[in-house]
Amino acid sequence: MADDLVTRVRALGKPGAGPDPGLVVELTADTDPASLREAGRMLEGVPGEMLAPRDGRLRPLRVAVVSTFTAHETVPLIRAALLGAGILPELYLAPAHQLGVQLTSASSELAAFAPDVTLCLVDDGLLLPRPADLADPAALYAAMRERVAVLRAWSTAYAHRQAGHLVLHTIPLPAVRIRNLVSMQARAELGRVWRELNGELLRLAAENPQISVIDLEILLVGHPTALRDERLHRFAQMAWAPGVELLYAREAAAVCRAYLGLSRKCLVLDLDNTLWNGVVGDDGPEGIDVGPMYPGNCHAELQGAVAALRAQGVLLATASKNEEAVVRSAFAAHPEFPLDYDSFVAHAEDWRPKDGNIAALAEELGLGLDGFALLDDSAFECGLVRQSLPQVRVVQLSGDPARHVNSLLELGLFDTLHTTSADRDRAALYQARSTRVRERARHSSQEDYLASLGLEVTVVPAAAGSLARIGQLARRTNQFNLTGRLFPASPPDVAPSGGSASLVLAYHAADRFGDEGLVGAVHVVRDGDRWLLENWVMSCRVMARGVEFAVLHHLAEAARAAGAHTLVAGFRPTERNGPSLAFLLSAGFTPASGNADGGPIRYTLALSPARCFLPAWITLRAREAETRG
């Protein structure tokens, strides 16, 4: 595979070469650091259209690497991992051994690059000096605590100053440094202090939403290679062995994918020999095996892992060559399963081709195919879906079932920067959506259906507790997203009638089928007699119900009451946000300026004479403070 990968990458540079859309998947399948490093080098500067999957594109991202050690060999691996994650990176490597200067100076090369994501690579030498004075451990540990405090201060200041995301990691301690202590008690104390210091780094992620911390120390448990190559460490000041560099690169790529909102939203599961051991149609409901002995216990563990994903907001669906009644009887016969039939928001249990069923699931749930992953043991079905639906990420289970959980989780397909109450409620929200779809079929017109919902929209200034959900919406929402800009990291302490120049409004939706929770947000900047809509995002779950018009009505009324004459909306077109522009135009916004400077196109809406944008079927409420997140 390694030689084939390099050959395919090299072919892209030949005259007349065409795109290789399957190469991105191979970059995640290959596990050889040498071939991936070489591929990463050759892929620098290759146009994204040469690599983008069919019917898709790579998302651009500016990524900086700043380190305390020589990291130039890590950068090609990071590039390969980012491309494999569906990201087209513009990479910058800051000068080595300048961590403090780069993070703290507003005039540093790092600040000038203005990255979206900054990867901060640190080795043990930052905290434990070489050589260390082991004769006075109390003074040594006090100095180490001071050093981690400085690193925390640098990181916090950088996150506050820069608009993007900072990624740190826990720092592994090489075993040779522990063995330099001959006392077992002293070794235990060094280990305790070291974990305390790593805990201080991990705490940064809880304190600042703009910081993520990869727990590299934990990820190295069971890793097959040593932390570092001692010769390369001394010869070239390289802190990590190639295998560790690749491990880090893929974890960093998962963070970047989460930052861009590219995490998979729905896991489609095969059933026979995937969710359970056996074929229920042949073995019968009582004959399938999910523990407690091998290999059934492997499938029980897989079900447990899938249930944990569901509890954190990942939607589950089935796609199985089976009869619905047989599948229902299988779950009913095994109440001990971590999952039951109703754990899934949608089902496709029939004999139709699996690719068509997944496409139908996407339509039923209102999600793009790039939000789906398939877990299946059949090479045929996996190949069919890869070929027919390249946007769907396929995870094929093969070999020892003891590795099934690893196969599902090790790619980080479902990783997000944060989870919120909306994530934990997502399954119920989509099950309610299915109920609404069935209700829609009972009505002769869309207007009658909407009037039957009893829809309420509540608009409120965003509170600190909603920022994670708003940030998640801004990254994950493609269709109703005016500009793609991030929202402020902290909420302005104002209401629409206040005097601040900026406010973020959150809005919630509920109907007789359930509470949808926070479904959108608007970032408004006051500019004299104009209100500028810097960005406006809304979940696709509530599209086509008039929710956005209700919010526009609230904005227009509040702006007019504050003395504004015009609403100005920025719009930056993408491949997916056509519905945003359609809304602006249907509401009466007209183009006011182009984007010659690369900025958003401006659309304006005069507030005089006053107009009513509120749909008749919506009850609009406004509050001065948010009481739910």
Summary of the structure (lengths in Angstrom):
residues: 629
radius of gyration: 26.5
end to end distance: 47.6
largest distance: 84.5
contacts: 2054
relative contact order: 0.07
helix: 43%
strand: 19%
